[in-house]
Amino acid sequence: MMTQSSLLHELQLASAQRAPDAVALRFDARSMSYAQLTLGIRAFAGGLLELGLARAERVGVYLDKRFETVISMFGAAAAGGVFVPLNPLLKPEQVAYILRDCNVRVLVTSDRRLALLGNAIHACPDLRHIVLIDDHEPEGAGAGPAVHAWREVCGAAAHQAHRVVDADMAAILYTSGSTGRPKGVVLSHRNMVLGAKSVSSYLENTAGDTLLAVLPLSFDAGFSQLTTAFHAGARVVLLNYLLPRDVLTAMERERVTGLTAVPPLYIQLSQLPWPESIAAHLRYFANTGGRMPLETLTRLRAMLPAAKPFLMYGLTEAFRATYLPPAEVDARPDSIGKAIPNAEILVLREDGTRCDANEPGELVQRGALVALGYWNDAEKTAERFKPLPAALRPGEAGLTLSEIAVFSGDTVREDEEGFLYFIGRCDEMIKTSGYRVSPTEIEEVLYATGLVTEAAAFGVPHPSLGHAIVVIVTPGSGVALEKPALITACRERLPLYMVPQTFDIRTGPLPRNANGKIDRKLLASTLPGAAAE
């Protein structure tokens, strides 16, 4: 009988062996036990192998949160493949880019989402199979990928899975990059399993916990709700909410004990009246994806006096990074804490030496949670994933291979007691509504409209979003540029969280730096309250 997990899909298997009838997942007032989840994962893995999925081939999952989403991701890992969760908010062109970039072989989606993709699906030459979760038999796709029904795939004969070890790829999570295109962070089984064990240890998750999954499963923190729960044998409630009040309704109905969310949601939740019963069963609430405003934290703690607050910081490139123990929140509510178990955090100068106490430097993480790099991007991988300087590796003189650490690009400081404080991003990423948004990706969309000649996107501080997106533009030739037209164009082409809050229309050309590029720093200094990152 298995008692330890070293591969991702073994997390739920170990829990199924301990308590097969325990509820693993809840969705839409329905429950799935650990035994049923295990059978579903095995069936889908067998179906993928029947379709000819080779070892380490990619399986895209383009669905909202539901049973089939979880089964698809863990089933792909169980077959020896690599799953690629696609944020349901992405537009067709963005989905197609990811499918092409990592050569997705099988796509799991629904009739409605496949229709939304339209002709974009035909620009994915490596895609061979589409699995539709809908009950009816799918229509043929002509000369394109073969289309299969979920029941057909899960009803295939059992097959021997490809052999994998914990160092092998398990998933590729896409996160926006400063080049304008999202980057695929390659995570191993070891990254995700040890991350689950580390996080569940400090959150003290048990089989009695009920976790509410409100974050997208394409986020590392969102997917972590599954892995930590499965490791502990807890249950996860899958929620696709429209309004913040829906979150409170689900928490009350399902008697949720653990909630992990991003600051914008917590800000909205803190302004609503909470059912009194939630305070009786919510054991903790955890924040990730940016600093939670002190006012919001104070409100939540007043409403939930018995719930422990966990303030966390994470890198997709290392799955999880730091947390602040609840006992320290009163003393340092603006801290991101210290390294999680089985990880080490260093604060380094540009020359690779360690910073003194309270001296700003780059956050660098080492350990078993560091990812395998960026998919299909050797240049960006070399920038972020590097050996530590020799002076920081005492006793390794005889080693011919160096350990790789991840250099986050984030500026932090470490106080005399070892607690870390986030300062800002070294690059130009915008953090809004819990998402990391590339300025260049927004700019490219605006250029494609033909309405603008030049564009530069920035993030400026915002009380609820973290950062609001502001874009400085110059009109296209002969265009009488108006803000409503720009907003409409962006809404047609971008997810809502990427649509700029406002546009600053200026006469061109925009200022250049010595390299001939738009001088972003100079422009940022002209924005009211700007602290663009």
C-alpha positions as CSV (number, residue, x, y, z in Angstrom):
1,M,0.0,0.0,0.0
2,M,1.3,3.4,-1.0
3,T,1.9,5.8,1.9
4,Q,4.3,8.3,0.2
5,S,4.0,10.3,-3.0
6,S,6.8,11.2,-5.3
7,L,4.8,11.7,-8.5
8,L,2.0,14.2,-8.9
9,H,-0.8,11.8,-9.6
10,E,0.2,9.7,-6.5
11,L,-0.9,12.5,-4.2
12,Q,-4.6,11.6,-4.6
13,L,-3.8,7.9,-4.9
14,A,-2.2,7.8,-1.5
15,S,-5.3,9.5,0.0
16,A,-7.6,7.1,-1.9
17,Q,-5.9,4.2,-0.3
18,R,-6.2,5.7,3.2
19,A,-9.8,6.8,2.9
20,P,-11.4,5.8,-0.5
21,D,-14.9,7.1,0.4
22,A,-13.7,10.5,1.6
23,V,-14.8,13.4,-0.6
24,A,-12.0,14.7,-2.8
25,L,-14.0,17.2,-4.9
26,R,-17.2,19.2,-4.8
27,F,-18.7,20.9,-7.8
28,D,-22.2,22.2,-8.5
29,A,-23.7,20.4,-5.4
30,R,-22.1,17.1,-6.5
31,S,-19.3,15.1,-4.8
32,M,-16.5,12.9,-6.0
33,S,-14.8,10.6,-3.6
34,Y,-11.1,9.8,-3.7
35,A,-11.8,6.3,-5.1
36,Q,-14.0,7.8,-7.9
37,L,-11.3,10.4,-8.7
38,T,-8.7,7.7,-8.9
39,L,-10.8,5.7,-11.3
40,G,-11.4,8.7,-13.4
41,I,-7.7,9.6,-13.6
42,R,-6.8,6.1,-14.5
43,A,-9.5,5.9,-17.2
44,F,-8.5,9.2,-18.8
45,A,-4.8,8.2,-18.7
46,G,-5.7,5.0,-20.5
47,G,-7.7,7.0,-23.1
48,L,-4.7,9.3,-23.8
49,L,-2.5,6.3,-24.3
50,E,-5.0,4.8,-26.6
51,L,-4.9,8.0,-28.7
52,G,-1.1,7.5,-28.9
53,L,0.1,10.1,-26.5
54,A,3.9,9.7,-26.3
55,R,5.9,10.2,-23.2
56,A,6.2,14.0,-22.2
57,E,3.8,15.1,-25.0
58,R,1.6,18.0,-24.0
59,V,-2.1,17.9,-23.1
60,G,-3.9,21.2,-23.1
61,V,-6.9,21.7,-20.8
62,Y,-9.1,24.6,-21.7
63,L,-12.0,24.5,-19.3
64,D,-13.4,26.2,-16.2
65,K,-13.1,24.5,-12.9
66,R,-15.0,21.2,-12.9
67,F,-14.4,17.4,-12.3
68,E,-13.2,16.8,-15.8
69,T,-10.6,19.6,-15.5
70,V,-9.0,18.0,-12.5
71,I,-9.2,14.5,-14.0
72,S,-7.6,15.7,-17.3
73,M,-4.6,17.3,-15.6
74,F,-3.8,14.5,-13.2
75,G,-4.7,11.9,-15.9
76,A,-2.2,13.5,-18.3
77,A,0.5,13.2,-15.6
78,A,-0.5,9.6,-14.8
79,A,-0.2,8.7,-18.5
80,G,3.4,10.1,-18.6
81,G,2.4,13.2,-20.4
82,V,2.6,16.9,-19.5
83,F,-0.6,18.9,-18.8
84,V,-0.9,22.6,-19.9
85,P,-3.8,24.4,-18.1
86,L,-5.2,27.3,-20.1
87,N,-6.8,30.2,-18.3
88,P,-10.5,30.2,-19.3
89,L,-10.3,34.0,-19.6
90,L,-7.8,33.9,-22.5
91,K,-8.8,35.0,-25.9
92,P,-8.6,32.6,-29.0
93,E,-5.3,34.0,-30.3
94,Q,-3.7,33.7,-26.9
95,V,-4.9,30.1,-26.5
96,A,-3.6,29.3,-30.0
97,Y,-0.2,30.8,-29.2
98,I,0.2,28.5,-26.2
99,L,-1.0,25.5,-28.1
100,R,1.6,26.2,-30.8
101,D,4.4,27.2,-28.4
102,C,4.5,23.9,-26.5
103,N,3.2,21.7,-29.3
104,V,0.1,20.5,-27.6
105,R,-1.0,17.1,-29.0
106,V,-4.3,16.7,-27.2
107,L,-6.8,19.5,-26.2
108,V,-9.5,18.9,-23.7
109,T,-12.3,21.4,-23.9
110,S,-16.1,21.9,-24.4
111,D,-18.3,22.5,-27.4
112,R,-18.7,26.2,-26.4
113,R,-15.1,26.8,-25.9
114,L,-14.1,25.1,-29.1
115,A,-16.6,27.3,-30.9
116,L,-15.0,30.3,-29.3
117,L,-11.6,29.3,-30.6
118,G,-13.0,29.2,-34.2
119,N,-10.4,29.2,-36.9
120,A,-7.6,29.8,-34.4
121,I,-7.5,26.1,-33.8
122,H,-6.4,25.4,-37.4
123,A,-3.2,27.4,-36.7
124,C,-2.0,24.7,-34.3
125,P,-0.2,22.1,-36.6
126,D,0.8,19.7,-33.8
127,L,-2.7,19.3,-32.4
128,R,-4.0,15.9,-33.3
129,H,-6.9,15.2,-31.0
130,I,-9.7,17.2,-29.3
131,V,-11.6,15.7,-26.4
132,L,-15.0,17.3,-25.7
133,I,-16.5,16.9,-22.3
134,D,-20.1,17.4,-23.4
135,D,-22.6,14.5,-23.2
136,H,-23.5,14.3,-26.9
137,E,-21.4,12.7,-29.6
138,P,-19.2,15.4,-31.2
139,E,-19.4,16.3,-34.8
140,G,-16.4,15.6,-37.0
141,A,-13.8,18.3,-37.5
142,G,-13.2,17.6,-41.2
143,A,-9.5,17.8,-42.1
144,G,-8.5,19.2,-38.7
145,P,-7.8,17.3,-35.4
146,A,-9.8,14.2,-34.6
147,V,-12.7,15.0,-32.2
148,H,-13.6,12.6,-29.5
149,A,-16.3,12.4,-26.8
150,W,-15.1,12.3,-23.1
151,R,-17.0,9.1,-22.5
152,E,-15.3,7.5,-25.5
153,V,-11.8,8.4,-24.3
154,C,-12.4,7.3,-20.7
155,G,-13.9,4.0,-21.9
156,A,-10.7,2.9,-23.7
157,A,-8.9,-0.2,-22.6
158,A,-6.2,0.1,-19.9
159,H,-2.7,0.7,-21.0
160,Q,0.7,0.7,-19.3
161,A,1.7,4.2,-18.6
162,H,5.0,5.7,-19.7
163,R,7.6,5.4,-17.0
164,V,8.5,8.7,-15.4
165,V,10.5,9.7,-12.4
166,D,10.1,12.7,-10.1
167,A,12.6,14.8,-12.1
168,D,10.5,14.6,-15.2
169,M,8.1,17.2,-16.5
170,A,4.6,17.2,-15.1
171,A,3.1,20.5,-16.2
172,I,3.8,23.8,-18.1
173,L,2.1,26.8,-16.5
174,Y,2.1,29.9,-18.7
175,T,2.8,33.3,-17.2
176,S,3.0,36.6,-19.0
177,G,6.5,37.7,-19.9
178,S,8.2,41.0,-20.4
179,T,8.7,40.2,-24.1
180,G,4.9,40.4,-24.7
181,R,4.3,36.7,-25.1
182,P,3.5,34.4,-22.2
183,K,6.3,32.2,-21.0
184,G,5.8,28.5,-20.2
185,V,7.2,27.6,-16.8
186,V,8.1,23.9,-16.8
187,L,7.4,22.2,-13.5
188,S,8.5,18.7,-12.5
189,H,6.7,16.1,-10.5
190,R,9.2,16.8,-7.7
191,N,8.4,20.6,-7.8
192,M,4.7,20.1,-7.4
193,V,4.8,17.2,-4.9
194,L,7.3,18.8,-2.6
195,G,5.5,22.1,-2.9
196,A,2.3,20.4,-1.8
197,K,4.0,18.8,1.2
198,S,5.7,22.1,2.1
199,V,2.6,24.3,1.9
200,S,0.3,21.8,3.6
201,S,2.8,21.5,6.5
202,Y,2.7,25.2,7.5
203,L,-1.0,25.5,6.7
204,E,-1.5,22.4,8.9
205,N,-3.9,20.9,6.4
206,T,-5.6,17.7,7.5
207,A,-8.2,15.3,6.1
208,G,-10.9,17.4,7.9
209,D,-10.2,20.5,5.8
210,T,-12.4,21.9,3.1
211,L,-10.6,24.3,0.7
212,L,-12.4,26.6,-1.7
213,A,-10.7,26.8,-5.1
214,V,-11.5,30.4,-6.3
215,L,-8.2,31.0,-8.2
216,P,-7.7,29.7,-11.8
217,L,-6.1,26.3,-11.9
218,S,-3.7,27.7,-14.4
219,F,-2.1,29.7,-11.6
220,D,0.5,28.0,-9.4
221,A,-1.4,29.1,-6.3
222,G,-4.7,28.0,-7.8
223,F,-3.4,24.5,-8.7
224,S,-1.7,24.3,-5.3
225,Q,-5.2,24.1,-3.7
226,L,-5.6,20.7,-5.3
227,T,-2.1,19.4,-4.5
228,T,-2.1,20.5,-0.8
229,A,-5.6,19.1,-0.3
230,F,-4.9,15.8,-2.0
231,H,-1.7,15.3,0.0
232,A,-3.7,15.8,3.2
233,G,-6.8,13.9,2.1
234,A,-8.9,17.0,2.4
235,R,-11.7,18.0,0.0
236,V,-11.7,20.9,-2.6
237,V,-14.7,22.8,-3.6
238,L,-14.4,24.0,-7.2
239,L,-16.0,27.4,-7.7
240,N,-16.5,29.5,-10.9
241,Y,-17.9,32.6,-9.4
242,L,-19.4,35.7,-11.0
243,L,-19.7,38.0,-8.0
244,P,-17.7,38.2,-4.7
245,R,-20.9,37.4,-2.9
246,D,-20.9,34.0,-4.6
247,V,-17.7,33.2,-2.7
248,L,-19.3,33.9,0.6
249,T,-22.3,31.8,-0.3
250,A,-20.1,28.9,-1.2
251,M,-18.0,29.3,2.0
252,E,-21.1,29.2,4.1
253,R,-22.8,26.3,2.2
254,E,-19.7,24.1,2.1
255,R,-18.3,25.0,5.6
256,V,-15.0,26.0,4.1
257,T,-12.0,25.8,6.5
258,G,-9.3,27.3,4.2
259,L,-9.4,30.1,1.6
260,T,-6.5,31.3,-0.6
261,A,-7.1,34.4,-2.8
262,V,-5.5,37.5,-4.2
263,P,-5.8,41.0,-2.8
264,P,-8.4,42.4,-5.2
265,L,-10.8,39.7,-4.2
266,Y,-10.1,40.1,-0.5
267,I,-10.7,43.8,-0.8
268,Q,-14.1,43.1,-2.3
269,L,-14.9,40.4,0.3
270,S,-13.9,42.7,3.1
271,Q,-16.6,45.2,2.1
272,L,-19.4,42.7,2.2
273,P,-21.4,41.5,5.2
274,W,-20.3,38.0,6.0
275,P,-22.6,35.2,7.3
276,E,-21.9,34.7,10.9
277,S,-21.5,31.0,10.5
278,I,-18.3,31.4,8.4
279,A,-16.3,32.7,11.4
280,A,-17.1,29.4,13.2
281,H,-15.5,27.1,10.7
282,L,-13.0,29.1,8.6
283,R,-9.6,28.0,10.1
284,Y,-7.3,30.2,7.9
285,F,-7.3,32.6,5.0
286,A,-4.2,33.0,2.9
287,N,-3.1,35.8,0.6
288,T,-1.0,35.6,-2.5
289,G,-0.4,37.5,-5.8
290,G,0.6,40.8,-4.2
291,R,0.5,42.6,-0.9
292,M,-2.9,42.8,0.9
293,P,-3.7,46.3,2.0
294,L,-3.5,46.7,5.8
295,E,-7.0,48.1,6.0
296,T,-8.4,45.0,4.3
297,L,-6.4,42.7,6.5
298,T,-7.6,44.5,9.6
299,R,-11.2,44.2,8.5
300,L,-10.9,40.5,7.7
301,R,-9.3,39.8,11.1
302,A,-12.0,41.7,12.9
303,M,-14.7,39.6,11.1
304,L,-12.8,36.4,11.5
305,P,-11.1,36.5,14.9
306,A,-10.4,32.8,15.1
307,A,-9.1,32.4,11.5
308,K,-5.3,32.5,11.1
309,P,-4.0,34.9,8.4
310,F,-1.2,33.6,6.2
311,L,0.5,36.3,4.0
312,M,2.4,34.5,1.2
313,Y,4.6,35.3,-1.8
314,G,5.2,32.9,-4.6
315,L,7.0,32.5,-7.9
316,T,5.5,30.3,-10.7
317,E,9.2,29.6,-11.4
318,A,9.6,28.0,-8.0
319,F,5.9,27.0,-7.4
320,R,6.0,28.5,-3.8
321,A,8.4,30.7,-2.0
322,T,7.7,32.4,1.4
323,Y,5.0,32.9,4.0
324,L,4.5,34.9,7.2
325,P,3.4,32.9,10.2
326,P,0.2,34.2,11.6
327,A,1.9,34.9,15.0
328,E,4.0,37.5,13.2
329,V,1.2,39.4,11.5
330,D,0.7,41.9,14.2
331,A,4.3,42.8,14.4
332,R,5.0,43.0,10.7
333,P,1.8,43.0,8.5
334,D,3.8,44.3,5.5
335,S,6.2,41.3,5.4
336,I,6.1,38.4,3.1
337,G,7.8,36.3,5.8
338,K,10.5,33.7,5.4
339,A,11.2,30.8,3.1
340,I,8.7,28.0,3.2
341,P,10.0,24.5,4.3
342,N,12.5,22.9,2.0
343,A,13.5,26.2,0.3
344,E,16.1,28.8,0.9
345,I,15.7,32.5,0.0
346,L,18.7,34.7,-0.6
347,V,18.8,38.5,-1.2
348,L,21.7,39.4,-3.5
349,R,23.3,42.4,-5.0
350,E,24.0,42.6,-8.8
351,D,27.5,41.3,-8.2
352,G,26.2,38.2,-6.6
353,T,27.1,39.0,-3.0
354,R,24.6,38.9,-0.2
355,C,22.9,42.1,0.9
356,D,23.2,43.5,4.3
357,A,20.2,43.8,6.6
358,N,17.5,46.1,5.1
359,E,19.6,46.6,1.9
360,P,17.4,46.1,-1.2
361,G,18.4,43.3,-3.5
362,E,17.1,40.6,-5.8
363,L,15.2,37.7,-4.3
364,V,16.8,34.4,-5.3
365,Q,15.4,31.0,-4.4
366,R,17.2,27.7,-4.3
367,G,16.0,24.2,-3.5
368,A,13.9,21.3,-4.9
369,L,11.0,23.7,-5.8
370,V,12.9,25.5,-8.5
371,A,11.3,24.8,-11.9
372,L,13.0,23.3,-14.9
373,G,13.1,26.6,-16.8
374,Y,11.0,28.2,-19.5
375,W,9.7,26.1,-22.3
376,N,11.3,26.7,-25.7
377,D,13.1,29.9,-24.5
378,A,16.7,29.3,-23.8
379,E,17.5,33.0,-23.6
380,K,14.9,33.8,-20.9
381,T,15.8,30.6,-19.1
382,A,19.5,31.6,-18.9
383,E,18.5,35.0,-17.5
384,R,16.4,33.7,-14.6
385,F,17.8,30.2,-13.9
386,K,21.5,30.3,-13.0
387,P,24.1,28.8,-10.7
388,L,24.7,30.6,-7.5
389,P,28.0,32.5,-7.2
390,A,30.8,30.2,-6.0
391,A,31.1,32.2,-2.8
392,L,27.6,31.1,-1.8
393,R,28.3,27.4,-2.4
394,P,30.8,26.5,0.3
395,G,32.1,23.0,0.2
396,E,31.2,22.4,-3.4
397,A,34.6,22.8,-4.9
398,G,34.7,19.2,-6.0
399,L,31.3,19.2,-7.7
400,T,31.4,19.4,-11.5
401,L,27.7,20.3,-11.8
402,S,26.3,23.3,-10.1
403,E,22.9,23.6,-8.6
404,I,20.6,26.0,-10.4
405,A,18.7,28.7,-8.5
406,V,16.0,31.0,-9.8
407,F,16.7,34.8,-9.9
408,S,13.2,36.3,-9.4
409,G,13.7,39.7,-10.8
410,D,11.9,41.0,-7.7
411,T,13.5,43.5,-5.3
412,V,13.1,42.8,-1.6
413,R,14.9,43.6,1.6
414,E,15.6,41.3,4.6
415,D,15.5,42.7,8.1
416,E,17.8,41.8,11.0
417,E,15.5,38.9,12.0
418,G,15.4,37.4,8.5
419,F,11.9,38.6,7.6
420,L,11.5,39.6,3.9
421,Y,9.7,42.7,2.6
422,F,8.7,43.1,-1.1
423,I,9.8,46.4,-2.7
424,G,9.1,46.1,-6.4
425,R,9.8,44.3,-9.7
426,C,13.0,44.6,-11.5
427,D,11.3,44.4,-14.8
428,E,8.3,46.2,-16.2
429,M,5.6,43.7,-15.3
430,I,2.2,45.0,-14.2
431,K,0.5,43.2,-11.3
432,T,-3.3,43.7,-11.6
433,S,-6.2,41.8,-10.1
434,G,-3.7,39.1,-9.0
435,Y,-2.4,38.6,-12.6
436,R,1.0,39.4,-14.0
437,V,0.5,41.3,-17.2
438,S,3.1,42.1,-19.9
439,P,3.0,45.8,-21.1
440,T,4.3,44.7,-24.4
441,E,1.3,42.3,-25.0
442,I,-1.1,45.1,-24.5
443,E,0.9,47.4,-26.7
444,E,1.0,44.8,-29.5
445,V,-2.8,44.5,-29.4
446,L,-3.1,48.3,-29.7
447,Y,-0.7,48.4,-32.6
448,A,-2.7,45.7,-34.4
449,T,-5.8,47.9,-34.3
450,G,-4.2,50.5,-36.6
451,L,-5.5,53.3,-34.3
452,V,-2.2,54.2,-32.8
453,T,1.3,54.9,-33.9
454,E,3.1,54.4,-30.6
455,A,1.9,52.9,-27.3
456,A,3.5,52.3,-23.8
457,A,1.6,50.5,-21.1
458,F,2.3,51.0,-17.3
459,G,0.9,49.9,-14.0
460,V,0.1,52.7,-11.5
461,P,-1.0,52.1,-7.9
462,H,-4.7,51.4,-7.4
463,P,-6.5,50.8,-4.1
464,S,-8.3,47.6,-5.1
465,L,-6.6,46.3,-8.3
466,G,-3.0,46.5,-7.0
467,H,-2.1,48.3,-10.1
468,A,-4.3,49.9,-12.8
469,I,-3.2,49.7,-16.4
470,V,-2.6,53.1,-18.0
471,V,-1.4,53.4,-21.6
472,I,0.2,56.4,-23.3
473,V,-0.6,56.4,-27.0
474,T,-0.1,58.6,-30.0
475,P,-2.7,58.6,-32.9
476,G,-2.3,56.7,-36.0
477,S,-1.8,58.6,-39.2
478,G,-5.0,60.4,-40.1
479,V,-6.9,59.0,-37.1
480,A,-9.0,61.2,-34.8
481,L,-8.2,59.1,-31.7
482,E,-10.8,58.8,-28.9
483,K,-10.6,56.8,-25.7
484,P,-13.9,54.9,-26.1
485,A,-12.7,53.4,-29.4
486,L,-9.5,52.2,-27.8
487,I,-11.3,50.7,-24.9
488,T,-13.7,48.9,-27.2
489,A,-10.8,47.6,-29.3
490,C,-9.1,46.2,-26.2
491,R,-12.2,44.6,-24.8
492,E,-12.6,42.7,-28.1
493,R,-9.1,41.4,-28.0
494,L,-8.0,41.0,-24.4
495,P,-9.3,39.4,-21.2
496,L,-11.1,41.9,-18.9
497,Y,-8.2,42.0,-16.4
498,M,-5.8,43.2,-19.2
499,V,-8.1,46.0,-20.5
500,P,-6.5,49.4,-19.6
501,Q,-8.3,51.6,-17.1
502,T,-7.5,54.7,-19.0
503,F,-5.6,56.1,-22.0
504,D,-3.3,59.1,-22.1
505,I,-3.4,60.4,-25.7
506,R,-0.4,62.5,-26.7
507,T,1.1,63.9,-29.8
508,G,4.1,62.1,-31.0
509,P,6.8,61.0,-31.3
510,L,7.3,59.6,-27.8
511,P,10.8,60.2,-26.2
512,R,13.5,57.7,-27.0
513,N,16.5,56.5,-24.9
514,A,20.0,56.0,-26.1
515,N,19.2,52.7,-27.7
516,G,16.4,54.2,-29.8
517,K,13.7,52.5,-27.8
518,I,10.7,54.4,-26.2
519,D,12.0,55.8,-22.9
520,R,9.6,54.1,-20.5
521,K,11.2,55.4,-17.4
522,L,10.9,59.0,-18.5
523,L,7.2,58.4,-19.6
524,A,6.4,56.7,-16.3
525,S,7.6,59.7,-14.4
526,T,5.0,61.9,-16.1
527,L,2.1,59.7,-14.9
528,P,0.2,61.0,-11.8
529,G,1.3,58.8,-8.9
530,A,3.2,56.5,-11.2
531,A,5.4,53.8,-9.9
532,A,5.4,51.6,-13.0
533,E,6.9,48.2,-12.6
